[in-house]
Amino acid sequence: MLLARYQYDFLEAGCDEAGRGCLAGPVFAAAVILPNDFEHDLLNDSKVLSEDVRYQLRIEIEQKAIAHAVAFVDNNEIDQINILNASFLAMHRAIEKLHMPPQFLIIDGNRFNKFGTTPHQCIIKGDSLYFSIAAASILAKTYRDDFMKQIADEHPGYDWHSNKGYPTIKHRNAVLEKGFTPYHRRTFRVTDPQLTIF
């Protein structure tokens, strides 16, 4: 089972993002503050859970969290400031939307741009270690998936209902054949095999 908190002295929020490796769509991020005694047998990194379980957990997270928020940075902003900075900005926006300001942040990954004067700790694979980061990964992933499903019908042929904007072979081939849509990240290399995540 994951851990409830990294530290217990300050009100702590977990943060994570979804969609960094996509060719299209925004990068989403979430910030979640959970009760100190929060436990859940199924909650884990969103990538290891089925879609159905992720959406079931989203309901529980939003019901039981002390505070939660989701934000995004769109593809045009990503092209302007690069995906790493866009991921940090999305997390900052999510933190700003929390109705209760956190006193400490735990961030999934090994890098983060400091949020004001709020202390933080970066944790590699934090979404598989701490409940609040795992919860943030669930919210970021499901809300991003919702967005991609909503815009999928605008541009049929790119298979966004299935790939959610990630660089699958079908998606990359569609870009090469049909060109970019207004939702594509123009600074991402369509033919770069390192971008093939799913």
C-alpha positions as CSV (number, residue, x, y, z in Angstrom):
1,M,0.0,0.0,0.0
2,L,1.1,3.5,-0.7
3,L,2.1,6.1,2.0
4,A,-0.3,8.8,3.2
5,R,2.2,11.6,3.6
6,Y,5.8,12.5,2.9
7,Q,5.8,14.7,6.1
8,Y,3.2,15.5,8.7
9,D,4.2,19.0,9.9
10,F,2.5,20.9,7.1
11,L,-0.6,20.7,4.9
12,E,0.7,18.7,2.0
13,A,-0.5,18.5,-1.6
14,G,0.6,15.9,-4.2
15,C,1.1,17.0,-7.8
16,D,1.3,15.1,-11.1
17,E,0.8,15.7,-14.8
18,A,-0.5,13.8,-17.8
19,G,0.2,14.1,-21.5
20,R,3.8,15.2,-21.7
21,G,4.7,12.7,-24.4
22,C,1.6,13.4,-26.6
23,L,1.7,14.8,-30.2
24,A,-1.6,16.6,-29.7
25,G,-3.7,18.3,-27.0
26,P,-2.8,20.0,-23.7
27,V,-0.7,18.8,-20.8
28,F,-3.0,18.5,-17.8
29,A,-1.9,18.6,-14.1
30,A,-3.6,18.1,-10.8
31,A,-3.0,18.9,-7.2
32,V,-4.6,16.9,-4.4
33,I,-4.7,17.3,-0.6
34,L,-5.9,14.2,1.2
35,P,-6.7,13.5,4.8
36,N,-3.7,12.3,6.9
37,D,-5.4,8.9,7.5
38,F,-6.4,8.4,3.9
39,E,-6.0,4.8,2.6
40,H,-7.2,2.9,-0.4
41,D,-6.4,-0.6,-1.6
42,L,-6.6,0.2,-5.4
43,L,-5.2,3.7,-5.7
44,N,-2.0,3.7,-7.5
45,D,-0.1,5.3,-10.5
46,S,-2.8,5.9,-13.1
47,K,-0.7,4.1,-15.8
48,V,-1.0,0.7,-14.1
49,L,-4.8,1.0,-13.7
50,S,-7.6,0.3,-16.2
51,E,-9.7,3.1,-17.6
52,D,-12.7,1.9,-15.7
53,V,-10.9,1.8,-12.4
54,R,-9.4,5.3,-13.0
55,Y,-12.8,6.8,-13.4
56,Q,-14.2,5.0,-10.4
57,L,-11.3,6.3,-8.3
58,R,-11.8,9.8,-9.6
59,I,-15.2,9.9,-8.0
60,E,-13.8,8.7,-4.6
61,I,-10.8,11.1,-4.8
62,E,-13.0,14.1,-5.4
63,Q,-15.4,13.1,-2.6
64,K,-12.7,12.4,0.0
65,A,-10.0,14.9,-0.8
66,I,-9.7,17.9,1.5
67,A,-9.0,19.9,-1.7
68,H,-8.3,19.1,-5.4
69,A,-7.8,21.0,-8.6
70,V,-7.0,20.3,-12.2
71,A,-5.5,22.7,-14.8
72,F,-3.9,22.5,-18.2
73,V,-1.5,24.2,-20.6
74,D,-2.6,24.0,-24.3
75,N,-0.6,23.0,-27.3
76,N,0.2,26.5,-28.4
77,E,1.7,27.4,-25.0
78,I,3.6,24.1,-25.0
79,D,5.2,25.1,-28.4
80,Q,6.1,28.5,-26.9
81,I,7.7,27.5,-23.6
82,N,8.5,23.7,-24.2
83,I,6.8,20.7,-22.7
84,L,8.9,20.6,-19.5
85,N,8.1,24.2,-18.5
86,A,4.5,23.7,-19.6
87,S,4.2,20.7,-17.3
88,F,5.5,22.8,-14.4
89,L,3.1,25.7,-15.4
90,A,0.2,23.3,-15.4
91,M,1.0,22.1,-11.9
92,H,1.4,25.7,-10.8
93,R,-2.1,26.5,-12.2
94,A,-3.6,23.5,-10.4
95,I,-2.0,24.5,-7.1
96,E,-3.3,28.0,-7.5
97,K,-6.8,26.7,-8.0
98,L,-6.8,24.8,-4.7
99,H,-9.3,26.4,-2.3
100,M,-7.0,25.6,0.6
101,P,-3.3,26.7,0.0
102,P,-0.9,23.9,0.7
103,Q,2.1,24.4,2.9
104,F,4.2,21.7,1.4
105,L,4.3,20.1,-2.1
106,I,5.3,16.6,-3.2
107,I,5.9,16.4,-6.9
108,D,6.1,13.3,-9.2
109,G,9.5,13.3,-11.0
110,N,12.9,14.7,-10.4
111,R,12.4,18.4,-11.4
112,F,10.1,21.2,-10.6
113,N,10.0,25.0,-10.8
114,K,9.5,26.4,-7.3
115,F,6.0,27.5,-6.5
116,G,6.4,30.8,-4.8
117,T,7.8,30.3,-1.3
118,T,6.1,26.9,-0.8
119,P,8.7,24.2,0.0
120,H,8.6,21.1,-2.2
121,Q,10.1,17.6,-2.6
122,C,10.5,15.9,-6.0
123,I,10.0,12.2,-5.8
124,I,10.9,9.8,-8.6
125,K,8.0,7.4,-9.3
126,G,6.1,9.3,-6.6
127,D,2.8,8.3,-8.1
128,S,3.5,4.7,-7.1
129,L,4.7,5.7,-3.6
130,Y,2.3,8.4,-2.2
131,F,-1.5,8.5,-2.2
132,S,-1.8,12.2,-3.0
133,I,0.5,12.0,-6.0
134,A,-1.3,8.9,-7.3
135,A,-4.6,10.7,-6.8
136,A,-3.3,13.7,-8.8
137,S,-2.2,11.3,-11.5
138,I,-5.7,9.9,-11.7
139,L,-7.3,13.3,-12.0
140,A,-4.9,14.6,-14.5
141,K,-5.1,11.5,-16.7
142,T,-8.9,11.2,-16.6
143,Y,-9.6,14.9,-17.2
144,R,-7.1,14.9,-20.1
145,D,-8.7,11.8,-21.6
146,D,-12.1,13.5,-21.4
147,F,-10.7,16.5,-23.3
148,M,-9.2,14.4,-26.0
149,K,-12.5,12.4,-26.4
150,Q,-14.4,15.7,-26.8
151,I,-12.2,17.0,-29.6
152,A,-11.8,13.6,-31.3
153,D,-14.9,14.0,-33.5
154,E,-13.6,17.4,-34.8
155,H,-10.7,15.6,-36.5
156,P,-11.6,12.0,-37.4
157,G,-8.8,9.8,-38.6
158,Y,-6.3,10.6,-35.9
159,D,-7.7,8.0,-33.5
160,W,-7.8,10.3,-30.5
161,H,-10.7,8.3,-28.9
162,S,-8.2,5.5,-28.5
163,N,-4.7,7.0,-28.4
164,K,-5.6,10.3,-26.5
165,G,-3.0,12.1,-28.6
166,Y,-0.1,9.9,-27.8
167,P,2.2,9.0,-30.8
168,T,1.0,5.6,-31.8
169,I,1.9,4.4,-35.3
170,K,-1.7,5.2,-36.5
171,H,-1.6,8.7,-35.1
172,R,1.8,9.5,-36.5
173,N,0.8,8.1,-39.9
174,A,-2.4,10.2,-39.8
175,V,-0.3,13.4,-39.2
176,L,2.0,12.5,-42.1
177,E,-0.9,11.9,-44.4
178,K,-3.4,14.6,-43.2
179,G,-1.1,17.2,-41.6
180,F,-1.4,19.0,-38.3
181,T,-4.7,20.0,-36.7
182,P,-5.0,23.1,-34.5
183,Y,-4.5,20.8,-31.5
184,H,-1.1,19.4,-32.5
185,R,2.2,20.5,-30.9
186,R,4.2,21.8,-33.9
187,T,7.5,21.5,-32.1
188,F,7.2,17.7,-31.6
189,R,8.9,15.5,-34.1
190,V,6.2,13.2,-35.6
191,T,8.7,10.6,-36.8
192,D,10.8,10.5,-33.6
193,P,10.7,6.9,-32.4
194,Q,11.6,8.0,-28.9
195,L,8.1,9.7,-28.6
196,T,6.4,6.3,-29.1
197,I,5.1,5.7,-25.6
198,F,1.9,3.7,-26.3
